[in-house]
């Protein structure tokens, strides 16, 4: 595994500096190979790299042959060398998020030339997709320029008005500006989504979906997403980053997506050349340190330039979104089933996420004993909607009912009185006292009134970036091994669906779903509980610590 091992060795010895996401990529590839999820074909990887270095020339400012850098060889080797048992490429979607001036368009163009001449796919369609034709022509024109510089290649193709045609396979390479009115007729073998971070909202998502759903009978299509970070919210970039970080964290079931995210780790070191190497693997090759130092000086003198620098050179999207807890973090919270009776006569706090009456509702009781946090979370669903929810969410809610983590409530709507009754039953049966119960301020007022009626002190938890200290505290506790959720698999599923959106340069964040189809109600109820504990800790700290009540834990 020459190119894979060489890149890893350069990183380990400090020759190449990479960030956490690239390290997770390397670990993901190594684990996949070790587990037999896919295999490495050295000949296929070598063939692609040798073709690029022997036939593909620079076309802007210079015309010599391309010499791939170690990170580029690693990328190409993963794209073409990682295969299934039948020899077809394993990964169908590859994401390359990298800072400005790192040669991503040059690399994408070279890959397209290789595919056009060497993939031998009958009737292949190669597209460069972008919202506007001018943008879509950048990589297309670069690929044609490469072909045009090599007589042995140029004589084999015909440049037509709108595309390049390869008669041997009847293959076509073309730029394509998306037109929602003409979204049929595509059957892409390879498609580049160029600078997809700049694609606007719903249109950008639709553009990608049309291509992804049009592959038909292609045996090994590839979709290549290339971009630098941008500012656009709720568009294709956020969607791809959510998916990519979830895959790298190990909390996604996707098996055909391979992300390469080159970005700095510590935003406080945004002006540190060594830190910037994590976002700029071609620093010193396609861009000089002197150029970068001049850009840093501009950024120090202007908030506008700094924001642009963070986005384009650090690859930190302002309002960035990424998966929160890793699979390792979530697994660290799990263990043998927790038994509420072992915590009798103790004190704790509660949290409630009522959500919508037609969907999941969650409530949590958080108890600290001997410096360890134990979490009991229960869920409710309308009885007549459980089967529908199982099919929609692909989650075995019936099984979680049997395990005691979920209860039916009402026929078509959750009865919030059932949530109140859950707190009452635990207080009455086990003498566990929730000193404060946190709730989303948008919760139904009659639920709050009912809780107050039965003697529960409640406190509204304002959602948003004000929860940043609690989110960071909880993450730290998880990593320190202090948080325990037992065997509550439904709660674990909710934690794996949480994304964190960074909304300011001072590291403020907010929780959101990693995908709009996912649920995070259980995680939200846990954070509500931690929020009120943090807020009221000074008043109730001796009871909240339960130091004199060891119980049976």
Secondary structure, DSSP 8 states (H G I E B T S, - for coil): -HHHHHHHHHHHTTSS---HHHHHHHHHHHHHHHHTSSEE-HHHHHHHHHHHHHH-B--SS--SB----HHHHHHHHHHHHEE-TTSSBS-SEEEEE--TTSSHHHHHHHHHHHHHHHS--TT-EEEEEESSHHHHHHHHHHHHHHHHT-HHHHTTEEE-SSEEEETTTTEEEEEEE--TTS--S---SEEEEETGGGS-HHHHHHHHHHHHTT-TT-SS-EEEEEE---S--SSHHHHHHHHHHHHHHT-----SEEEEE---S-GGGTT-HHHHTTT-TTBTTTB-HHHHHHHHHHHHH-HHHHHHHHHHTS---TT-EEE-S-HHHHHHHB-S---GGGGTT-EEEEEEE---TTS-EEEEEEEEETTEEEEEEEEEE-GGGHHHHHHHHT--HHHHHHHTSEEE-SSSS--HHHHHHHHHHHHHHH--EEEEEEEETTS-HHHHHHHHHTT--EEEE--SGGGHHHHHHHHHHHHTT-EE-BT-HHHHHHHHTEEEEE-STT--EEEEESSTTS--HHHHHHHHHHHHHHHHHHHHHHHHHTTT--TT-
